[in-house]
Every structure is written in C-alpha cells, then in structure tokens.
Amino acid sequence: MKSGRAMRYAPNIGLNSLDTPLFLESVGSIDPIEQIAFIDDHGFAGIEDNFLKLRAPADQARIGAELARRGLEMGCFVNNVESWNLGRWSSRDPDEQTALQGELELSIETAKRANAKLMTTLIGRNDRESPAFQQAALIDNLKRVAPLAERAGVIICLEAVNARDYPMLLLSDVADAYAVALAVGSPAVRILLDIFHVQARGGDVIDTLTRCWDMVAAVQVADNPGRAEMGSGELNWVNVLRHIRSLGYTGLIELEHEVAMPGIAGEHLMLERLEAIDRAI
C-alpha cells in the first residue's frame, strides 16, 4: 500500500452532484481526471462517484482508463440515480419492473466502461402500502434481476438510510437491508453499510457491523452530526475502523461526506483529521 495507511480510503468525486467533488477547492476543477490525479498524489486507494452514470459514456471510459493507469480502484456509483426516491424496486407493477431492469442494464454498461462493480441502490417507499408488502415485493424484484447482475459480475448494494434525513425511503435500518439481501440469496445482492446512517439511526455501530458483516460489500463513512469528515463529530472512528479491519475487510473505505469547514483550509483539515485517525488505528 503506497500510502502506508492502515485502511484503503477512497474520496468521492461527486457527492451531491457532478459539481461537488470532495477536493473542489484544492484541485480548482470538477474535471474527474484532475480530481483523480490529486487523489492519487495524496496516497488514496481509489474513488467513489455517486453520479458516474450521469456522465457522458466517453467520460465514464476516461475515468476507468485513468484509474487503471494509476492502479486505483473504482468504488460505488448509484444505480438508480434518477429514480432513487421512487417506489420502483418495492412495486409489483409490471411497468415499474421493466423500468428497474432497464436501469440496471444501463448501470451494467456504465460499470463496464469505468471498471466498476459496486452499485448503490436506494429503495423508495409508497406511503399507501404496508412496508412489509413493499419489502416482499423488493425481494421478488431482486430475485428476478439478480441473475443479470451475476452474469455481469456486478453487485447491487442495498443502502439503508436514516429516516430523519430521508423519510421517503423504505430501508431505514441496516437490519432490514440485511434481511432482504439474505432472503434474495444471491452473491450479486449485498448491502452498502454507511456508518453515518447507522449512527443517525441510533448508533450501536460496532455491534451492527458484526451482525450484518456477511452481507456487507462496501463501507462508507461520514461523521454525525453534519455528515462531514471523520473527526468532526461524535463517533469514535479509531475503534470503528479497528473493528472493521478486525473483520478482515480489505475493500475501500469510501469518504461519503462533505468538509466541515469551507475552502482549501477545510480540505486540508479534513486530510489532517484522516491521517491522525489512521495513525491511531
């Protein structure tokens, strides 16, 4: 590991939009190739790009080629980036089922261009129907498309997000996402564990990690409150990351956050906090 860090961290190059990479001020550009160069120069192991699917196919291919050239890894991108808050995956409507399969097929093409594998998938909720019935429909829909994902070598990563910030989504507890992935029974359906959402949901982070670990495909981090960098909030990141490492995790720790303080100074502080935490692991 060229950085000498204890964990393999991966900054985002577009958290809330294509125009919001983590190191916007330091790089002075939203160009993904320039962002990747800065990330590589600072010893990171890869990137995540929520909005990869909205980039032009040529840019997706450029990102994949640049990551390969630099020996970096592509982390998560959002599969249903334009319908994330719709009740598509939790519906039995044939038109919705056709639409979600079409979205997945487009995501697979995106993954091929960028040499990606992990696809964040958010599950919208229908307030007019029982959550239990919606969860059952979700399991059936995942079973229906899982063979397609298996053949393509990609993983549909179910993300549970806290209801405080995202009340329109079905899966607010990691336990629910875990139960769904387990019921589907496919290696192409796993969970994305975002520690910010676990903490915002009620905490108990280390025990939650342990209980659901066999279904975890990817890990994302942000501190709470504020969804800024590790060390800006209440979590004990040294203990959390030590535990993740003790579980045998060798994947990316995706930096799914903003910076607590604006400007270049804030980005420098974020880097300092990251280095201090990593040294203590």
N, C-alpha and C positions, 0 to 999 in steps of 0.2 A: 504494500500500500504506500504509494509515493508520498502521501501527505504525512504519514506516521501517526494518523489519528486512530483512536480506538474503534470508531464506527465509520461507516461509509455514508457520508451526508450528501444530499442532493438538493440544491436550491431550486426554487421554481422560476420559470422564465415567463410567467403569466398567471398570476394568482386569481385575480378577479376579472381580467380581460386580457386581450393580446397586448395591451399597452401598459401592463403593470408587472414587469419583471422585478424580482427581488432587488437587483442591483442597478436599478434605473439610473440613479444619480451617479454612482461610481463609474458606470460604463458610458453614460451620456447618450445612450441609444437603446431603442427597443429591438434592434436587429438581433434575431436569435443567434446568429453566428458570432457576433461580437459579445453577446452575453455568455455564450459557451466558452469563448476564449478566456474571459475574465474568470469564470468558474473553474476552468482547468488550471489557470495560473495560480489560483488560490487553493489548489490541492483537493478539490472536491471530487467525488467519485462518479457523479452523473447529474442529471437534471430531472425535474418533472415539468409537465406542460399541460395544464388543465385544458387549454384551448387549442391544442395541437390540431384537432380535427377541423377547426375553422380556418386554419392556414391553407394557403394555396398548395396543391399537391407538389409543386416544384419546391416550395419551402419545406414541406414535410421531408422530402427526399434530401434536401440540403442539410437539414438538421441530423437526419440519420447518418449521412455520409461524414459529417463533421464529428459527430460523436464517435463513430467508428475510427476515424483517423486519429483521434486523440485518446482512444482507449477508454471512453466514458460510457456509462450505461444510461439508457432511457428508462425513466420511471413511469409513473401513472399518467394517463391522459383520460379525459372524460368521454365516455362512450356516448351517452345521451345528452350531449352538451346543449342542444337546443330544446329539449323536451324534459329536462331534469325534474321539473316540478309538476309534470302531468301524470295522471294515473294510468299510464300506458302499461307498465310492467305488471301492475296489480289489477288489470282488467281481463275479462274473458271475451270482450268484444272482438270479433274476427278482424275488423279493420285495424284495431289497435295492435293486435298480434302480428298482422302483416307489417305494420309500420315499425314495430320494435325489431323485427327480424331484418328489415331493410336498413335500419340504423346500425345494427350490429354488422351487417355485411360491409357497409361503408367504413365502419371502425376497423374492421379487419384489413381493408385496403390501406387505411391510414397507418395501421401498425406495421404493415409490410414495408411501406416507404421509409418509416422512421426507425425501423428495427425495434419496435416496441412490443410489449407483451401484456402489460397490466392496464386494464380498462376500468376506471372508476365508473360505477353505475349507481345512480340515485333513483329512489323509488317514490314517485309521487303518490298522494293519497286522495281518495274520493270520500268526501265527508258524508255522502249519502248512503254509504255501505259499511257494514261491520269491518273493522280492521282484520278480524280473524278470517273472514271470507276473502278479503283482499290478499292476505298473506298466503292463503291456499292457492289463489289464482297466480300469485307471483311464483310459487314453487312449480306449478304446472308449466308456466311460460318459460321458466329457466330450464326445466327438463326438456322442453321442446327444442330449444335452441342450443343447449349445451353441446350436442354432437358437432354442430357447426364450429363452435369455438374450439372444441378439442382438435378437430381436424386442422384448424388454422394455427394451433399452438399458442392461443391467447387465453387470458384468464379474465372472466367477468368478475370484478371486485365489488361486492356489495358494500356500500358505506352507510353505517348508521350515523345519523347526525342529530344533534340535540334539538329537542322541540322548542326550547327557549328562543333560539335564533331562526329555526326553520320549521315552523308549525305545519307547513303544507306537505311534509314528507311522512311516509309510512313507517320507516325503520328509524326509531329514535334511540333504541337501546342495542348495544352490541350483542346482547343475548338473543335478540330477535333475528339479527342478521346471521348470527351463528347457527341458530335453529334452521333457518331457511337453507343456508349452504349445506348443512348436514343432511337435510331432507332431500335435497337435489341429488347428492351422491355422485357428483362429477368433479374430476380434477380441474375442470375449467370454470368452476364456480367456487369462489372463495370470498373472504372478507378483507376489506381495507380497514385497518384499525387506525383511526385518527385520535390521538391521545387528547387533543383539545376537546373533542366531543365527549369522550369518556368522562373527563373532569367536569365539563359543563353539565353533564347529565347527573352527576352526583359523586364522582370520584371513584375510590376503590380501584385505582388504576392497575396496580401490580397484580391483585387477585383476578381482575378481569382479563388481563393479559394471559395469565396462567390458564384460566378456564377455557379460553377460546383459541389457544395458540395453534392447535392442529388445523384450524381453518384460516389462519392469517397468511395472506400472500404479500401484503405490503403494510408499511408503517409510516404514518405521517405525524408530525409534531408541530405544536404551537402552544404557547403558554396561555393561561387563563387567570384573570380576565384580560380581554383586549385582543386576543389572537395575534400577539406579536411574538418575537423570538423567545427561545428558551432562556430563562433567567430574568425575564421581565415581569413574571407573575408569581403564582403561588406554588407551583409544582416543584418537587424535589427531583430535578432531572438527572442528577448523578445516580440516585437509587433506581430510577425508572430505566435509564439506559443500561445500567449494570444488569438489571434483571433481564432486559431484552437480550443482551449479549449472553447471559447465562442460559437462556433458552435455545441457544445455538443459531440465532439469526445472523445471516451474512448478507442480507439484502440492503437496499438503500434505506436510510432514514431521511424521508422527504421533508424538506423545510416548507411546510404548508402554512406560511404566515407572512405577515407584514412586519415592518420595523417599528419599534416603539417610539423612536424619536425621528423626526423627518430629516431629510437631507443626507449628504455624504457622511456627516458626523454620526447620524443614526445607523447607517450601514456599517460604518467602522465599529461602532459599539456592538452591533449585532455579532460581528465577526469575533470581537474580543470575548463576548459572553460565550459564544460557541466554543472557542478554544479553551477557555477556563473550565467549562463543564467537561469537555472531552479529556482534558488533562487529569481531571479528578476521578474519572471512571476506573 
